[in-house]
Amino acid sequence: MTDFSDLSPAYVRSIAPYQPGKPIAELAREMGLDEAKIVKLASNENPRGIGPRTRAALEAALRDLARYPDGNGFELKRALSRRYGVDASSIVLGNGSNDVLELVSLAFLAPGRSAVFSQHAFAVYPLATQARGARSIVTPAKDYGHDLEAMAAAVDADTQVVWIANPNNPTGTIVSPERLEAFVRRVPARVLVVIDEAYNEYLHADLRADTVKWLRRHPNLIVTRTFSKAYGLAGLRVGYALAHPQVADLMNRVRQPFNVSSLALVAATAALDDMEFVARSYAENLQGLRQLEQGAKQLGLEWIPSYGNFITIRVGRAAEVYKRLLKRGVIVRPVGGGYQLPEHLRVTVGTEAENERFLAALSASLGE
């Protein structure tokens, strides 16, 4: 019998698939638990759901679901263009920002090329790099975050892309705007620097880098963002990239024609203008972070200071604690394996009640 794995390139066969956070329904089936009583704090979703403007826009769009979506995303691009002062030719839409990151790798990575990223960086970077047959250059983390000096020094003759998440997932660390732009200036102009800002809306205004303005003076910069976090649209999957028009054009050439659904386009366009919802999400997230930090402190645990909507806590034998939490109906995210943080658990900021439920379950799990 034919071994069909031999038909695939070796670099594809060696990929370890991305492991998402465990779904509530799956845990309920496995443990015989009531779905309504399970708390999921594993995937950095917004516990507030979606805003009222977004809900109204979605309801109005339901009648047109028999039609294909606008493959060019005209309305959403127009809204993004107005918000950020960029031309529509500089915008690439994706099925979540993960899709946009994949488009970067499809357009610019291949066998014989390399990409630089940090230890403890987002799992999609090595996956997207390896899937194209490119070489991964991984630099050691510094205080759980990006060591920009080491990353700049690691850029090789065949390096085409540098991946940076700011804030970083899963550690929540941040690079200051000044240090980040100094790094972009230092990188050769032939190397694309991708700044992944999935958690940008959770940053205080003083900490936000004005990366959109940087695009004018750094043509090799790509900025990616998402509607899956602060805007609450994780289930609809919509993200975007802002880049030089020539870079965006190449990314759009490898993009699927209808990679963003009609509902996602409508919801994202409405959500972009609902700044009151985003502001409240930011404020409630800050309160939730303080609640989880205080809870970890009371349990005598260390944590990595976070600037996202999650916190990564050192619990010791994390894989074991994770399983104990599952039995108590609480889902968090172990970050061993490729993330190389076997003693840590990443915990999404939930509602006040969800955070309290997690802390109580963690206390009981640590005591076993």
C-alpha positions in Angstrom: 0.0 0.0 0.0 1.2 3.5 -0.8 2.5 5.5 2.1 0.9 8.8 1.3 3.0 10.7 3.8 5.9 10.1 1.3 4.1 12.4 -1.1 4.5 15.4 1.2 7.7 17.3 1.6 9.7 16.4 4.7 9.2 19.9 6.2 5.4 19.4 6.1 5.5 15.9 7.6 7.5 17.2 10.5 5.0 19.9 11.5 3.4 19.5 14.9 -0.2 20.9 14.3 -1.3 23.9 16.3 -3.3 23.0 19.4 -6.1 25.4 20.1 -7.7 25.8 23.5 -10.0 22.9 24.5 -13.7 23.7 23.5 -16.3 23.7 26.3 -18.4 21.0 24.5 -15.4 18.7 24.2 -14.6 18.9 27.9 -18.3 18.4 28.8 -18.3 15.1 26.8 -15.0 13.9 28.2 -15.7 14.6 31.8 -19.5 14.3 31.9 -19.8 17.9 33.0 -22.6 20.4 32.5 -21.6 22.8 29.7 -23.3 25.7 31.5 -21.0 25.3 34.5 -17.7 25.1 32.6 -15.5 28.2 32.6 -13.2 28.6 29.5 -10.2 30.9 30.0 -8.0 29.3 27.4 -8.2 31.2 24.1 -8.0 35.0 25.0 -11.5 35.7 24.0 -13.5 38.8 25.2 -15.8 37.7 28.0 -18.1 40.7 27.2 -19.1 39.1 23.9 -20.0 41.6 21.1 -21.2 45.2 21.2 -24.8 46.3 20.5 -23.9 48.0 17.2 -22.2 44.8 16.0 -25.2 42.6 16.9 -27.6 44.9 15.1 -25.4 44.9 12.0 -25.2 41.1 12.0 -29.0 40.7 12.3 -29.5 43.0 9.3 -27.0 41.0 7.2 -28.6 37.6 7.7 -30.9 38.0 4.7 -28.0 38.1 2.3 -26.2 34.9 3.3 -27.1 33.2 0.0 -24.8 35.6 -1.7 -21.0 35.4 -1.8 -19.2 38.0 0.3 -17.4 41.0 -1.3 -14.1 39.4 -2.2 -12.4 42.8 -1.9 -14.0 43.8 1.4 -14.7 47.3 0.1 -16.7 48.6 3.1 -14.3 47.3 5.7 -11.3 48.5 3.8 -12.9 52.0 3.5 -13.6 52.0 7.3 -10.0 51.0 8.0 -8.7 53.5 5.5 -10.6 56.3 7.2 -9.5 55.2 10.7 -5.8 54.9 10.0 -5.3 57.3 7.1 -3.9 54.6 4.7 -4.9 53.9 1.2 -7.1 50.8 0.5 -4.2 49.4 -1.6 -2.2 49.1 1.7 -4.8 46.8 3.4 -5.0 43.0 3.3 -8.0 41.3 4.9 -7.8 37.8 6.4 -9.8 35.1 8.1 -8.4 36.2 11.5 -4.9 37.7 11.8 -3.6 34.1 11.7 -4.6 34.0 8.0 -2.8 37.3 7.4 0.3 35.9 9.0 0.1 32.8 6.7 -0.3 35.1 3.7 3.0 36.8 4.6 4.7 33.4 4.7 3.0 32.3 1.4 4.1 35.5 -0.4 7.7 35.8 1.0 9.0 32.5 2.4 10.2 29.4 0.6 13.0 26.8 0.8 16.3 28.5 1.0 14.9 31.5 3.0 14.7 32.1 6.7 12.6 33.9 9.3 13.7 35.2 12.7 11.5 35.1 15.8 11.9 34.8 19.6 11.7 31.9 22.0 8.2 31.9 23.6 6.8 33.6 20.6 3.3 32.9 19.1 3.1 29.4 17.7 1.9 30.4 14.3 5.4 31.9 13.4 7.3 28.6 13.4 4.3 26.8 11.8 3.9 29.3 9.0 7.7 29.4 8.4 8.1 25.6 8.4 5.0 25.1 6.2 6.8 27.0 3.4 10.0 25.0 3.8 11.9 28.0 5.2 14.4 27.9 8.0 13.5 29.2 11.5 16.1 31.2 13.4 15.0 31.3 17.0 16.7 33.7 19.5 16.6 33.1 23.2 14.1 35.2 25.1 15.1 37.9 27.6 12.9 38.1 30.7 10.3 36.0 28.8 10.2 38.6 26.0 11.9 39.6 22.8 15.7 40.3 22.9 15.8 42.7 20.0 19.6 43.0 20.0 19.8 39.2 19.6 17.1 39.2 16.9 18.9 41.9 14.9 22.2 40.1 15.1 20.5 36.8 14.0 19.3 38.2 10.7 21.1 36.2 8.0 21.8 36.7 4.3 18.7 34.6 3.5 16.4 36.1 6.1 13.2 37.4 4.5 10.9 37.9 7.5 11.2 38.8 11.2 8.1 38.0 13.4 7.4 40.2 16.5 4.2 40.0 18.6 3.7 43.1 20.7 2.3 42.4 23.2 3.6 38.9 23.0 1.5 35.8 23.3 1.8 33.7 25.5 4.0 35.7 27.8 2.2 39.1 27.7 5.5 41.0 27.5 5.9 44.3 25.6 8.6 46.2 23.7 8.5 50.0 24.1 7.8 52.0 21.0 11.3 53.6 21.0 13.1 50.3 21.2 10.8 48.7 18.6 11.3 51.4 16.0 15.0 51.4 16.6 15.0 47.7 15.8 13.0 48.3 12.6 15.6 50.9 11.5 18.4 48.5 12.2 17.0 45.6 10.1 18.1 45.7 6.5 15.4 47.2 4.2 15.2 43.9 2.2 13.9 42.1 5.3 10.2 42.4 6.2 9.4 43.1 9.8 5.9 41.8 10.9 4.6 43.5 14.0 1.7 41.4 15.2 -0.6 43.7 17.3 -3.4 41.3 18.1 -3.6 42.8 21.7 -3.1 46.4 20.7 -6.4 47.6 22.1 -5.6 46.3 25.5 -2.6 48.7 25.8 -2.7 52.0 27.6 -2.4 54.8 25.1 1.1 55.7 26.4 2.4 52.2 25.6 1.0 52.0 22.1 3.5 52.3 19.3 2.1 54.4 16.4 3.1 51.7 13.9 0.7 52.9 11.3 2.7 56.2 10.9 5.9 54.1 10.8 4.7 52.6 7.5 5.5 55.8 5.7 9.2 55.7 6.7 9.7 52.0 6.9 8.3 50.3 3.6 9.5 46.9 4.9 7.1 47.0 7.9 3.9 44.9 8.0 1.4 45.6 10.9 -1.2 43.0 11.6 -4.3 43.3 13.9 -7.4 41.4 14.6 -11.1 41.8 15.6 -10.9 38.5 17.6 -9.8 40.0 20.9 -11.0 43.4 22.2 -13.8 43.6 19.6 -15.2 40.2 20.6 -15.4 38.6 17.1 -13.2 35.5 17.6 -16.0 33.2 16.2 -16.3 35.2 13.0 -12.5 35.3 12.2 -11.5 38.6 10.7 -8.1 40.3 10.8 -6.1 42.6 8.6 -2.6 43.8 7.7 -1.4 47.3 6.8 1.7 47.4 4.6 3.4 49.1 1.6 1.1 48.7 -1.4 3.6 46.5 -3.2 3.8 44.2 -0.2 0.0 44.2 0.2 -0.4 43.4 -3.5 1.8 40.3 -3.2 -0.1 39.1 -0.2 -3.4 39.6 -2.0 -2.2 37.5 -4.9 -1.9 34.4 -2.6 -5.1 35.2 -0.7 -8.2 33.1 -1.2 -10.9 35.0 -3.1 -13.5 34.9 -0.4 -11.4 34.4 2.7 -13.5 36.7 4.9 -17.2 35.9 5.2 -20.1 38.3 4.7 -21.0 38.3 8.4 -17.4 38.9 9.4 -17.0 41.8 7.1 -20.3 43.4 8.3 -19.5 42.8 12.0 -15.9 44.1 11.8 -17.1 47.3 10.0 -19.6 48.0 12.7 -17.3 47.0 15.6 -14.6 49.3 14.4 -16.8 52.3 15.2 -18.0 51.0 18.6 -15.2 52.6 20.6 -17.3 52.8 23.7 -17.4 48.9 23.7 -13.7 48.7 23.2 -13.0 51.2 26.0 -15.1 49.3 28.4 -13.5 46.0 27.4 -10.1 47.6 28.1 -11.2 48.9 31.5 -12.8 45.6 32.6 -9.7 43.7 31.4 -7.4 45.9 33.5 -9.6 45.1 36.6 -9.5 41.4 35.8 -5.7 41.4 35.4 -5.3 43.0 38.8 -7.8 40.4 40.3 -5.8 37.5 38.8 -2.4 39.0 39.9 -3.7 39.5 43.4 -5.1 35.9 43.5 -1.7 34.5 42.3 0.1 36.6 44.9 -2.2 35.2 47.7 -1.4 31.7 46.5 2.4 32.4 46.6 2.8 32.1 42.8 4.9 34.0 40.3 3.5 35.4 37.2 4.7 37.2 34.1 3.5 40.9 34.0 1.1 41.0 31.1 -0.1 43.7 28.8 -2.7 41.6 27.0 -6.0 40.1 28.1 -4.3 37.1 29.7 -1.8 36.3 32.4 0.8 33.5 32.5 1.3 32.0 35.9 4.0 29.7 37.1 2.4 26.8 38.9 5.1 24.1 38.9 3.9 20.9 37.3 1.7 22.7 34.9 0.5 19.7 32.9 -0.7 18.0 36.1 -2.4 21.2 37.4 -4.1 21.7 34.0 -5.7 18.3 34.2 -6.9 18.9 37.8 -8.5 22.2 36.7 -10.3 20.4 33.8 -11.8 18.0 36.3 -13.2 21.1 38.1 -14.7 22.5 34.9 -12.1 25.2 34.3 -10.2 25.3 31.0 -6.9 27.2 30.8 -3.9 26.9 28.4 -0.8 24.9 29.2 2.2 26.5 27.5 4.8 23.8 27.5 5.8 22.1 24.3 6.8 24.5 21.6 6.3 27.5 23.9 8.9 26.0 26.3 7.2 27.1 29.5 6.4 23.7 31.1 5.8 25.2 34.6 3.4 27.9 33.4 -0.3 28.1 32.6 -1.8 30.9 30.5 -5.1 32.2 31.8 -7.4 34.5 29.9 -9.0 37.4 31.8 -12.6 36.5 32.3 -15.5 38.1 34.1 -15.0 38.8 37.8 -17.0 35.7 38.6 -15.0 33.5 36.1 -11.7 34.8 37.5 -12.9 34.0 41.0 -13.9 30.5 40.0 -10.5 29.9 38.4 -8.6 31.1 41.5 -10.7 28.8 43.7 -10.2 25.9 41.4 -6.4 26.6 41.2 -6.1 26.8 44.9 -7.8 23.4 45.2 -5.7 21.9 42.4 -2.5 23.0 43.9 -3.5 21.4 47.2 -3.9 18.0 45.8 
